[in-house]
C-alpha cells in the first residue's frame, strides 16, 4: 500500500479559482484511488470545512497544523502542478517538510492526467 499526500495550490482571492482547484485535485485524487493508491488530499478535506471557519484561518500557519501530521504518515508527496504551485506558500512548505523527512516528492502535470490546469 502506497500512501500518497497530494499537494497543490489552493489560496486565491477569487473564490471560483479556489473551487476549480478543489475540483481539479478531487479529479486527480479519484484517479489515484482507482489505481490502488491510498491518498490524503488536504484540499479535498479542507475546502468544505473552510467555509465554516473565520478569516483568521486563511493562512498557511493555520493549515500546516492540520496538514503536516498527515504528510508525515505518507510514503510520497505528489505535487499536482496547477498554475501557481511554485508560488504557493503551502505547497512550498509541504515540499520542504517532505524533504526534511526524506519523503520522495513527485511532480505531476495536470495536462498529463487530462485535468484542466486551473488558471489564476
ABEGO torsion letter per residue (X at the ends): XBBBBBBBBABBABAAAAAAAAAAAAAAAAAAAAAGBBBBBAAAAAAAAAAABBAAABBAAAAAAAAAAAAAABABBBBBBBBGAAABAAAAAAAAAAAAAGBBBBBBBAAAAGBBBBBX
